[in-house]
Amino acid sequence: MMRKPKYGKIVIVLFITILIWVWADLALDEELSVSNVTIRVVKSNPQLWVSFDDASSVTIEEIVLKGPLRKIADIRRKLEDERLEIDFDATKEKMNEPGEGYPLSLLPFLQKDEQIKRLGLKVESCKPETLSVKVIGLVSRPLDVKCVDEDRNPIGGATVDPVQVDMLVPEDWGPEKRIAEVLLTPREIEHARVSPIYERPYIRLAAGQTREAPKLVKITMPPEPDRLSDCTIKAPTLSIALSPTLQGKYYVDVNNLSEVLLPIVIKATPEAERAYKLQPLPKMTLYILDDDIEKREEVQQKKVVYNFPPEFVRKREIELKNPQQPAEAKFKLIPISSTKASKVTPG
């Protein structure tokens, strides 16, 4: 005769087993010391400037986390690639009234952090124990808009519309500080010379902390003045660069050499003109390529290449006055025979 199972005993055994598992898991808890933890301010209230002594974030020396071995192993692997960052919201911490130096008890703050809780960990201790939180109220003021370059130097000639924007700034900012900047890159400056661009002004509350205006402003720049002056290179020189496969087999007979060597009229800055005049390279080069042999002794015509200093070409500080009309050489490729070997000129 089969006995009826005693469910009460089964439940008690299962309960005891679970307790043993929980106790074993707790007994295996491990601690992990984490250094250089970042606490950063969350901008939840636009009318407040919240900072840690004017900084938008602070790095604390150490926090000690505790949790199951598996959780500690997970966070240890995660911290190999990234730092632990924790958000600070002054409104949630009841620090939403302007004041200098709210004390923030760090351990209770960290112990209720949702991110750490989601990781299944607890905060056992931390260094330091407190932080000072500065909360400054902001008020709306009209600010003059100023365009600056990447070195924060004013950009002359920039026209801004509108010339002022309303922004929230610290109440104690005097008129001399009520300026909103617009940072323009060299490319944006060039663009603004051709057509208007639209940018958002900003203010600098402290190093690394900015606030942007709610509206864009239109910026235009006048055409860039011509920095290049006309100048003439007298008695220019010409070199002939012959393909290696043609050297020793042909020489180049330039029919209009006197025309090619006429003075060169260029536009350049004084520095570029001086560099072009003094460089050891010839002023022009005629390049003869393998394909040019196809016409053999026919008269050919080819534009010469002006050996302008590359650094000034990149900066657009030197060019032909009329770039569409470079000198053109008319030439023949004459085969070198044994009787004419003495006429060979180096390429």
N, C-alpha and C positions, 0 to 999 in steps of 0.2 A: 504494500500500500504506500503510495507516494505521499511525502509530507508537503504541506503547503509552505512556500517560501516565507521567511520572516522578514518582511520589508523594513521593519523598524531597524533591525540589526544592519541591513544593507545600507540604509541611509546614514546610520551612525558611522559605519566603516568609511563610506565615501567622504563624509564630513571630516573625519579625522585625517584621511588621506590628503584632502585639499589643504587642511591646516598645515600638514607636514610640508606640502609643496610650497605654500606661501612662506612658511617659516624658513625653509631652505633657501628660497629665492631672496628673502630679506637678509638672510645670513651671508649671502654672497654679494651684497651691495659693495660697491667700490667708490672711492673718491678720485676725482680728477681735478688738478689745479690748472686753471686756464689763465694765461697772462695776456696783457694787451687787448682787453675787451673794450670795444667802442660803444659808447652811449651817445646817440645822436638825437637832436631836437627835431620833433615833428611840427611842421607849421600848420597847426590846426586853427589858429585864430589870426587872421591877417592884420588885426589891429594891435597885435602884441609882437614885440621882438624878444624872444626867449633865447637865452644863451648861457653857456657856462663860462663866465668871465669873458664875454664878447666872442666866444668861440661857438660854432654851431655843433660841435661834438667834443667829447672828452674821452681820453683813453685811461681806463682804471688799471691799477697795477695787477690785481689778481682777484679771481673768484674761484671758490672751491665748489665743484658740483658733486652730487652724490646720487647714485642710482644703481640699478641692476647691471651686472657685468656686460650684458648684451647692449644695453643702452649706452653705457660708457664707451664701449668699443665703437659703436656707431658714431658718437659725437667726436671721438678721437680721430677717426678716419676723416670725418667731415672737416675738422679743423686743420688737417694737413694741407687742404687746398684753399681755405678761406678763413677769415677771422670771424669771431662771434660779434655780432652787432645787435644792439638792443635799442628800441625806439623809446623816446621820452616825450610824453604829451603833457604839457604844463596844465592844460585844462582838466585832464583826468586826475591830475595830482592836486587839484584845487589850488593851483598857483596862477590863477587867471586875473589877478589884480596887479597893476604895476607896483613894483617894489624892488629894492636893492638887496640881494642876498637872501633868498629863501633857502633854508637848510633842507637838503634832501637826504633823509636817512636811507642809505644805499641798500642795506640788507633787506628790509621789508619791501622796498621797491623791486628788487631783483626776485625775491621769493614769489611775488605775484605776477611776474612777467609771463604772458601767455605763450610766448615762443619756447621758453625753457620748460613750461609745463607740458607743451605738446611733445617735447623730446622725452618726456617721462623722467625728468630729473628734478632734483631739489638743490637749492643754493644753501650751502652750509655756512659759508663765511665769505667775506670780501675785504679788500683793501683798496682805497681808504673806506672808512665807515660812513662818511658824509661828503656831500658835494654842495657847492654854493650855486644857486640858480638865480640869474638876473632876469627880471621881467620889466621891460620898458614899454610904456604905452606909445602908440603911434597916432599922429593926427594928420589930416589931409592938408597939404600945402601946395601952392603952384610952384613948380620948379622950372628953371630955365634949362633948355635942352642944348647940350654941347656935343659935337662930334669929335672923337679922338681916334688916333691910330693905335696900333698894337702896343706901342710904348707909352700910351696915354698922353701923347702930345696932341694939342688942339690941331684940327685940320682946317687950314685957312680956306676961305671961299665956300664952305659948305652952307647950303641954305636948307633950313628945317621948317616944316609946316605941320602942325603949329609950333610956335617957338617956345611954348610952355605946356607942361602936362601936370595934372593934379596927381600927387602920390602921397602915400602914407609915410611920414618920416618922424623921427623922435621930436618931441615938442621943443626940446632945448636947442634944436638946430637953428643957428642964426642965418641971416640972409646970405652970408658968404658960403654956406655949405649947401644951400638949396639949389643944387645943380644935378640934373639927370644926364648921364652920359649915354652916347651911342658909339659902340666900338665898330669901326669899319676896317676890314682887311684891304690890302692893296687891290685885290680883285674887285671888291665892292666899290672902292673909290673909282676905279676905271669904269665900272658899270654905271655909276651915278653920273659920270660925265656924258654918257650917251642917252640915258633915260632914267626917270626917277626910280628910286628903290624905297622900300618900306621896312623900317626896323623898329624894334621895341626898346625904348630908353630904360635905363636901370639906375639904381643908386647903390652905393657901397656902404653898408652899415658898419662893417669891420672887415679885416683881412679874410678873404674867402667867403664873405657873406654878402649877397646881393638881393635886391628886390626889384622886380620888373614892373613897369607901368602897365596899366590895363589896356592901353591903346597904342597902336602903331603910329609912327610919324613918317612923313614923306621927306626924302632927302634928295637933293640935286647938287651937282657939282659943275662949275664952269669948265669949258674945254681946257685941256692942259696947254699952257703956253709952249710955243716951240722953243725948245732949249738948244736947238742945233743951229749953227751959223754956217753960211756958205764959205767954203775955202777951196783953194786950188793946189793940187799936187803937181809941181812942175817936174819935167824930166823923169817920168815914171819908168820903171823897169819891167821887162817881160821875161818870164821863164817859159820853156816848152817842156812839158812833162809827157814823155813818150812811153807808151805801153812797153813793158819788159820784152814782150815777144817781137816788138818792132825795132827795138834798139839794135844798132849795128847793121840793120837791113835797109833802113830808110832814114833820110834826113828831111827836115821840114823847111820848105821854102815859103816864107811869108811874103806875099806880093805887096801888101799895103802896110808895111811896118811903120812908115812915117805917120799914117793915120792912127794906127793902134797906140802909138807912143805920144799922142797929143796930151797936153795937160789934163789931169783928171779933176773934174769939179765935183766936190762932195759936200754933204751937210754933216757936221759933226760937232761934238762938244770940244772945247780946247784940249782936254785930256785925250780924247779919242784921236783927234788930229795929230797930236804930238806922237802918240804911240804908233800910228800908221806910218808917219814919216820916218821914225827912228828904228822901226823893226828891221831885222836882218833879212827877212824874206823879201823877194821881189814884190812889187806892187800888184802885178797881175800874173796869171798863169794861163797858158793855152794847153788844154789837155787833149792829147791825141790817143784815141782808143783803138782796139783791134778792129772794130767795125769800120773805121775810117779807111782801111786799106781797100775796101770794096771798090772805091772810086779811083783807086790808083793815082794816075797822074792828072786827073781832072782837078780843076780849081774848086776847092771846097770853102765853105764859110761857116765859122763857128764863133760863138760869143766867148770872150775871155772871162775868167773868174777873178774877182777882186779879192785879194788876200787881206780883208779887213780883220783887225784883231778880234778873235771870237768873243772875248769877254765884253767888248763894247757893242758887238752885234747883238748879243743876248740882251743887253740893257737898252737896245735901240738908240745908241748914241753915235752911230755912224752909218751912212748910207750914201749911195749915189744921189746927186741932186735930182737926176732923172732916172729912177730905177728901171724904167722901161727901155732905156737906150744905152746899154753897155757897149763897149767897143767890140767890134766884130773883126776877126782876123780872116783874111782870104789866103789860102795856102794850098800848096801841092805837096804830096808825098813822093819824093824822088828816090828810086831804088839806088842803093849804094853799090857801084861796080868797083872792081879792083882798081880801075884807073882813077876813080873818084874818091878813093878812101881818104885822101888827104883833106877832103872838104868836110869830113864829118865834124859836126859840132856836138858837144855834150848836151844831153837832154836835161 
